Amino acid sequence: MIDTVVEKLEGEVRGELVVGPGAATTGVVVLGGSSGRVDVGRAQLFAEAGTRALALQWFGGTGQAPGICEIPLETFVSATDHMMAIGCRRIVFVGTSKGAEAALLTAIRDPRVNAVVAINPSSVVWGNIGPGIDGIAWPERSSWSFGGVPLDFVPFIPGYAPAYRQDLVSFRGLFEHCLRHSRDDRSEIPIEAAAADILLIAGGDDAVWPSAHFAQALSRRRTDHGRPVALIADTEAGHRVLFPGEKTPRSIAHAHGGSDAADARLGQAAWPQVLALL
């Protein structure tokens, strides 16, 4: 175990900054998903790999929206500002699920982001999950905004009956259903516009949403525009990817899919390429 120092950040940039010994010039911004978890454990992993790692709290904190509703992408731009202010010169975003959605959208708008590791990402923008600052959860709004303008999104289709896995709800069919009824290309994430290096990691047995389908769509779009991209997938892994040493618990609220062995296998396969981006 490498000795690290953890600093709690409050104010415009919220979360926990984990710094290892030495003057690392790579900054990693770790974005959790819709659980709202500030993933200090994953930040610790990156700090031990020789970076300064920020586990960012981007909703649910004081002065922040309680849900993922019109979250300003400037929130993530400010995280880059902070990392550069403390001496980081290479900025890497590592996002999971909704955090991956945010990371890709930020990299498109902020050329200072040098690399994105998008774990079980989406290839489109979705609507809000929970309420915004105003406390209103419905009618549906975008998950994100930029410059005060909400981003176009794929709307949810009411009345869909979700499936279950081992008594836990699986939302994958709902997202697939909504995609089939979407006719607005403006909700697609224009990944080709990002100057950053892009690494996509996806589990084919994801029970939350069809992340392998999303990752393939992102990869095709990137390749079609002549931009480099890497995709690592495992057909048996689920929504939770475990990098070496991680023991992230499963959700008790909804199904993840996959298995401990497959989730860890995908994380192990991806880890060398993740380290290469640092």
Secondary structure, DSSP 8 states (H G I E B T S, - for coil): ----EEEEE-SSS-EEEEE-SS---EEEEEE--TT----HHHHHHHHHTTSEEEEE--SSSTTS-SSBSSEETHHHHHHHHHHHHTT--EEEEEEETHHHHHHHHHHHH-TTEEEEEEES--SB-BB-BS--TT----S--BSEEETTEE---B---TT---EEETTEEE-HHHHHHHHHT---GGGB--GGG--SEEEEEEETT-SSS-HHHHHHHHHHHHHHTT---EEEEETT--S----TT------SSS---S-HHHHHHHHHHHHHHHHHH-
